[in-house]
Each structure stands twice: as structure tokens, then as C-alpha cells.
């Protein structure tokens, strides 16, 4: 086989085109254009947002299953509601409790 002749047939234009594309790719990596930078930033922002959505979905799912399978006891719900309730509501509840407890504790003749 002759050393000057290639074992496969490739057009001279194809080789030149491949060299040109390789040069352009190297230049783009060394000095990225604005379009390439924008694409690069968009790609990273989209992946960051997708990651946040996936992690948020996982935490939401865990919280939902915990709430379903381990419900909060009613007394703990009442305590948490009382901690955030305004003073007027707490006063009304305590007055009502005292009023109704007196009615329940008095003996009524039959």
C-alpha cells in the first residue's frame, strides 16, 4: 500500500471543514461569544431552578406523609393555636370556661 494514499476515501473538503470547525470550537472555548455565555447561564439557571423544585417536592412529600401518618394530637394543636391567638380571644375563652364549668358543677334537682 502506498503511504501517501489513505486506506479510506475522504473528500479534501471534508477534512478542511473538520479542521475549520475544530478551530472555531477552540476559539469559542477560549473567548466565548455573548450568545454562548447567555446559553451557558440559561442552562445553569434552569438546572438550579429544577433542582430547587425537586428538593422542594421531596420536602413537601415528606412533610405531607409525616402529617398523614403521625397526626398532631388535639391538645398540641390547641396549645399552638393558643400561643398565636390574640389576648381578647383567650380572655373570652377563659370567661366562657368559668361560666360553663359553674353550670356543670352545680347539682340540679331531678
C-alpha positions in Angstrom: 0.0 0.0 0.0 1.3 3.4 -0.9 1.9 5.7 2.2 0.5 8.7 0.5 -2.8 7.1 -0.2 -5.3 6.8 2.7 -7.0 3.4 3.2 -10.4 5.1 3.0 -11.8 7.7 0.7 -12.5 11.1 2.3 -13.0 14.3 0.4 -10.4 17.0 0.8 -13.3 19.5 1.6 -14.5 17.3 4.5 -11.0 17.4 6.1 -10.8 21.2 5.7 -14.3 21.6 7.0 -13.4 19.5 10.1 -10.3 21.5 10.7 -12.3 24.7 10.5 -14.9 23.5 12.9 -12.2 22.4 15.4 -10.6 25.9 15.2 -13.9 27.6 15.8 -14.7 25.4 18.7 -11.3 26.1 20.3 -11.8 29.8 19.8 -15.2 29.7 21.3 -13.9 28.0 24.4 -11.0 30.4 24.7 -13.1 33.5 24.1 -16.8 32.8 24.4 -19.3 35.0 22.5 -22.2 36.7 24.2 -24.7 34.1 22.7 -22.6 31.2 24.2 -22.4 33.0 27.6 -26.2 33.6 27.6 -26.9 30.0 26.7 -24.5 28.8 29.4 -26.1 31.0 32.0 -29.6 30.0 31.0 -28.7 26.3 31.1 -27.3 26.7 34.7 -30.2 28.7 35.9 -32.7 26.2 34.5 -30.9 23.3 36.2 -30.7 25.3 39.5 -34.4 26.0 39.4 -35.2 22.4 38.5 -33.1 21.2 41.4 -34.9 23.6 43.8 -38.3 22.4 42.6 -37.3 18.7 43.0 -35.9 19.3 46.5 -39.0 21.3 47.5 -41.2 18.5 46.2 -39.3 15.9 48.3 -39.5 18.0 51.4 -43.2 18.7 50.8 -43.9 15.0 50.2 -42.0 14.0 53.4 -44.0 16.7 55.4 -47.3 15.5 54.0 -46.7 11.9 54.7 -45.5 12.7 58.2 -48.7 14.8 58.8 -50.8 11.9 57.5 -49.2 9.0 59.3 -48.2 11.0 62.5 -51.1 13.4 63.2 -50.6 16.1 65.8 -52.6 15.3 69.0 -55.6 17.7 69.6 -54.1 19.1 72.8 -50.9 20.1 70.9 -53.0 21.8 68.2 -54.9 23.7 70.9 -51.6 24.8 72.6 -50.1 26.0 69.3 -53.3 27.9 68.5 -53.4 29.5 71.9 -49.8 30.7 71.6 -50.7 32.6 68.5 -54.2 33.8 69.5 -54.9 37.4 70.5 -55.4 38.2 74.1 -59.1 39.1 73.6 -59.9 35.6 72.3 -58.0 33.9 75.2 -59.9 36.1 77.7 -63.3 35.2 76.1 -62.4 31.5 76.2 -61.4 31.7 79.9 -64.6 33.5 80.8 -66.7 31.0 78.9 -64.9 28.2 80.6 -65.5 29.5 84.0 -69.2 30.2 83.3 -69.9 26.8 81.8 -67.9 25.0 84.5 -70.0 26.5 87.2 -73.1 25.3 85.4 -71.7 21.8 85.1 -70.7 21.6 88.7 -73.9 22.7 90.3 -76.3 19.9 91.3 -79.7 20.2 89.7 -82.7 18.6 91.3 -84.4 15.9 89.3 
